């Protein structure tokens, strides 16, 4: 029973701490990338996101990755020809 409670509390804490960012353009995407932490999600609206996007100084585990969710017509491009 103690083990179950430990895992339940751990799961609930991880859910509470994660944040979902919703972005509509390249500027909002970079703003979200500046704030995002392991376990967070970035929901990307339809469109083209053009730029040299960076996530710096973040660490985490594979099981607590940063998730990017886009619609099928969401495009990320570096903007370099």
Secondary structure, DSSP 8 states (H G I E B T S, - for coil): -HHHHHHHHHHHHHHHH--EEEESSHHHHHHHHHH--TT-EEEE-SEEEES-----S----GGG--EEEE-TTEEEE----
